[in-house]
Amino acid sequence: MESPAAIVLSDVLSTNIARMQAFADAHEVLLRPHVKTHKCIEIGRMQLAGGAIGITAGTIGEAEVFAAAGFDDIFIAYPVWAVGSKAERLRSLATHTTLSIGVESREATDALAAAFGDRVRDVSLIVEVECGARRSGVDPRDAGPLARYASEKGFRVEGVYTYPGHGGVQGAREQAARDQGAALARAVSSFTSSGLTARVVSAGSTPTAEFSTEPVITELRPGEYVFNDGDNLALGACDESQIALFVAATVVSAQESGRAILDAGTKALGREGDSERGFGKIAGLDYRLGKLNEYHGYLDLPEEGPQIPIGTVVPVVPNHVCPVVNSFDELTIITPERTIESWPVSARGRLS
């Protein structure tokens, strides 16, 4: 096997997909997983076969790739600015799939209205509300007035969504989920006050998923759960047995004790990390990557311990799996029987 490579254990992947679907079913909510993590048609099909009602995409490009593969219910959970070629691309998408788009301002609503013209009924809008992550989204109390504005433009406004990104901090997952639930409840109330009904109440994120159980929620949009990663492990959102993706890297230099150099740097592992948590770890060992260059990974070893021989291939658990997948053209899938398949990362690089 050439390295670096993105290695996926198929049995762990399948179990992760089934576990999240079982959680959603047990709490009587729908599952609409975010494909930004895997960007892979085959994995998306596994999620639908497992019971997901549709998918979430982060960009028009991601949505286009999955729509072309036959996915017929796609939510672009992003405040798209629909001008230039994006306007025509959205109109085309809406003829091939049931399409919903996130919106969080009157300006973006106006741009979407101009993009769709007399075809505004071809698309649904979902109002984004802010729940504490300090990202995009209106104050929940303003969700209803914005939805009313969009409705008067002719759009079908189906509901609200949010992203509790502040749950990605140690010890913050449960509180972020509570913040999410409170914000969504206020947004639903705002819809009611505006004479509208929020049929879709959509919550997000893998770290907060297990705490996203408020009755107001109708669907979940986690993404990273299919693979998990070092960050989710540190947060307690998964355990080591639930990590499905590793970066296979080869020791290419061992010039001094306490350090080995791998052929995986920022191009393969991303830049997320710091001196305290490192930039990835070796699965099953307490060895961390203390530094990355573009093509070099500096693996910290015990000063008095044995050196890892040059040519040794090691499995690296990345801190954040999403940018890692976007670095590879394909995923190397390994089954329990040790058969190997290659699955394209079909939506890689589709950033617009």
Residue pairs with C-beta under 8 A, 6 or more apart in sequence:
1 248
1 313
1 332
3 248
3 249
3 250
3 263
3 264
3 313
4 247
4 248
4 249
4 250
4 262
4 263
4 264
4 268
5 247
5 248
5 328
5 332
6 245
6 246
6 247
6 248
6 324
6 325
6 327
6 328
6 330
6 331
6 332
6 345
7 245
7 246
7 247
7 248
7 315
7 331
7 332
7 334
8 227
8 244
8 245
8 331
8 332
8 333
8 334
8 343
9 244
9 245
9 246
9 334
10 333
10 334
10 335
10 336
11 335
11 336
12 241
12 242
12 243
12 244
13 43
13 46
13 226
13 227
13 244
13 333
14 46
15 242
16 225
16 226
16 227
16 228
16 242
16 244
17 43
17 46
17 47
17 50
17 225
17 226
18 50
19 225
19 242
20 31
20 33
20 209
20 220
20 222
20 225
21 31
21 47
21 50
21 51
21 52
23 209
23 210
24 30
24 31
24 51
24 220
25 51
27 213
29 217
29 218
29 219
29 220
30 52
30 53
30 218
30 219
30 220
31 47
31 51
31 52
31 53
31 219
31 220
32 52
32 53
32 54
32 55
32 56
32 75
32 202
32 219
32 220
32 221
33 44
33 47
33 52
33 55
33 56
33 221
33 222
33 223
33 225
33 226
34 55
34 56
34 57
34 58
34 77
34 204
34 221
34 222
34 223
35 43
35 44
35 55
35 56
35 57
35 62
35 66
35 223
35 347
36 56
36 57
36 58
36 62
36 223
36 322
37 223
37 224
37 226
37 227
37 321
37 322
37 325
38 44
38 223
38 226
38 227
38 325
38 331
38 345
39 62
39 65
39 325
39 326
39 345
39 346
39 347
39 348
39 350
40 325
40 331
40 343
40 344
40 345
40 346
40 347
41 65
41 66
41 69
41 343
41 344
41 346
42 343
43 226
43 343
44 55
44 66
44 69
44 71
47 55
47 226
48 54
48 55
48 71
53 73
53 219
54 71
54 72
54 73
54 74
54 75
54 98
55 66
55 71
55 73
55 74
55 75
56 74
56 75
56 76
56 77
56 204
56 221
56 223
57 63
57 66
57 74
57 75
57 76
57 77
58 76
58 77
58 78
59 76
59 78
59 350
59 351
59 352
60 76
60 80
60 86
60 89
60 90
60 93
60 352
61 347
61 350
61 351
61 352
62 347
62 350
63 74
63 76
63 93
63 97
63 99
64 89
64 93
64 350
65 346
65 347
65 350
66 74
66 347
67 74
67 93
67 96
67 97
68 96
69 346
71 97
72 97
72 98
73 97
73 98
74 93
74 97
74 98
74 99
74 100
75 99
75 100
75 101
75 102
75 126
75 161
75 202
75 221
76 99
76 100
76 101
76 102
77 102
77 126
77 128
77 161
77 163
77 202
77 204
77 221
78 101
78 102
79 102
79 103
79 104
79 105
79 108
79 128
79 136
80 86
80 90
80 101
80 102
80 103
80 108
80 112
81 108
81 111
82 90
82 108
82 111
82 112
82 114
82 115
83 111
83 115
86 115
86 352
87 111
87 114
87 115
87 116
88 115
90 99
90 101
90 112
90 115
90 116
90 123
91 115
91 116
91 119
91 122
93 99
94 116
94 119
94 122
94 123
95 122
98 124
99 122
99 123
99 124
100 123
100 124
100 125
100 126
100 158
100 200
101 112
101 123
101 124
101 125
101 126
102 125
102 126
102 127
102 128
102 161
103 109
103 112
103 125
103 126
103 127
103 128
103 146
103 150
104 127
104 128
104 129
104 136
104 137
104 138
104 146
105 138
105 146
106 146
106 149
109 125
109 146
109 149
109 150
109 153
109 155
110 153
112 120
112 123
112 125
112 155
113 120
113 153
113 154
113 155
116 122
116 123
120 153
120 154
120 155
121 154
121 155
121 156
123 155
123 156
124 155
124 156
124 157
124 158
125 147
125 150
125 155
125 156
125 157
125 158
126 157
126 158
126 159
126 160
126 161
126 200
126 202
127 138
127 143
127 146
127 147
127 150
127 157
127 159
127 160
127 161
127 187
128 136
128 137
128 138
128 160
128 161
128 162
128 163
129 137
129 138
129 139
129 140
129 143
129 160
129 161
129 162
129 183
129 184
129 186
129 187
130 136
130 137
130 138
130 139
130 140
130 162
130 183
131 137
131 140
131 162
131 163
131 164
131 176
131 179
131 180
131 182
131 183
131 184
132 164
132 166
132 176
132 179
132 180
132 183
133 163
133 164
133 165
133 166
133 176
134 166
135 163
135 165
137 162
137 163
138 146
140 160
140 183
140 184
140 186
140 187
140 190
141 186
141 187
141 190
142 190
143 160
143 186
143 187
143 190
143 191
143 198
144 187
144 189
144 190
144 191
144 192
144 193
144 194
144 196
145 190
145 194
147 157
147 191
147 194
147 196
147 198
148 194
148 195
148 196
150 157
151 157
151 196
157 196
158 198
158 199
158 200
159 188
159 191
159 198
159 199
159 200
159 201
159 202
159 218
160 184
160 187
160 188
160 191
160 198
160 200
160 201
160 202
161 200
161 201
161 202
161 203
161 204
161 221
162 180
162 183
162 184
162 187
162 202
162 203
162 204
163 204
163 205
164 176
164 177
164 179
164 180
164 203
164 204
164 205
164 208
165 176
165 205
166 172
166 176
166 179
167 173
167 175
167 176
167 177
167 180
167 205
167 207
167 208
168 205
168 207
168 231
168 235
170 234
170 235
173 207
173 208
173 210
173 211
173 235
173 236
173 237
174 208
174 211
176 205
176 207
176 208
177 203
177 208
177 211
177 212
178 211
180 203
180 204
180 208
180 212
181 203
181 212
181 214
181 216
181 217
184 201
184 203
184 214
184 216
184 217
185 214
185 216
187 198
187 201
188 198
188 201
188 216
191 197
191 198
192 198
199 218
200 218
200 219
201 216
201 217
201 218
201 219
202 217
202 218
202 219
202 220
202 221
203 212
203 217
203 219
203 220
203 221
204 220
204 221
204 222
205 221
205 222
206 222
206 223
206 224
206 225
206 228
206 232
206 237
207 232
207 235
207 237
209 220
209 222
209 225
209 237
210 237
212 220
223 322
224 232
224 321
224 322
225 232
225 238
226 244
227 243
227 244
227 245
227 321
227 325
228 237
228 238
228 242
228 243
228 244
228 245
228 321
229 243
229 245
229 317
229 318
229 319
229 320
229 321
229 324
230 277
230 280
230 281
230 317
230 318
230 319
230 320
231 272
231 319
231 320
232 238
233 239
233 240
233 243
233 317
234 277
240 283
240 284
243 283
243 317
245 318
245 321
245 324
245 325
245 331
246 283
246 315
246 316
246 317
247 264
247 268
247 269
247 280
247 315
247 316
247 318
247 324
248 313
248 314
248 315
248 316
248 332
249 262
249 263
249 264
249 268
249 297
249 313
249 314
249 316
250 262
250 263
250 311
250 312
250 313
250 314
251 260
251 261
251 262
251 299
251 308
251 309
251 310
251 311
251 312
251 313
251 314
252 261
252 262
252 263
252 310
253 260
253 261
253 310
254 260
254 261
254 307
254 308
254 309
254 310
255 261
257 301
257 303
257 304
257 307
258 300
258 301
258 302
258 303
259 298
259 299
259 300
259 301
260 299
260 301
260 307
260 308
261 296
261 297
261 298
261 299
262 289
262 296
262 297
262 298
262 299
262 314
262 316
263 295
263 296
263 297
264 295
264 297
264 316
265 292
265 293
265 294
265 295
265 296
265 297
266 292
266 293
266 294
267 294
267 295
267 327
268 324
268 327
268 328
269 279
269 280
269 289
269 292
269 297
269 316
269 318
269 319
269 324
269 327
270 318
270 319
270 320
270 323
270 324
270 327
271 279
271 292
272 279
272 319
272 320
272 323
273 279
273 280
273 289
273 292
273 319
275 290
277 288
277 319
278 288
278 289
278 290
278 300
278 319
279 288
279 289
279 290
279 291
279 292
279 297
279 319
280 288
280 289
280 297
280 316
280 317
280 318
280 319
281 287
281 288
281 289
281 316
281 317
282 288
282 299
282 314
282 315
282 316
282 317
283 315
283 316
283 317
284 315
287 299
287 300
287 301
288 299
288 300
289 297
289 298
289 299
289 300
289 316
290 298
290 299
290 300
291 297
291 298
292 298
297 316
299 308
299 314
301 307
301 308
308 314
318 324
325 331
325 345
325 348
326 345
326 348
326 349
328 345
328 348
329 344
329 345
329 348
330 342
330 343
330 344
330 345
331 342
331 343
331 344
331 345
332 340
332 341
332 342
333 340
333 341
333 342
333 343
334 340
335 341
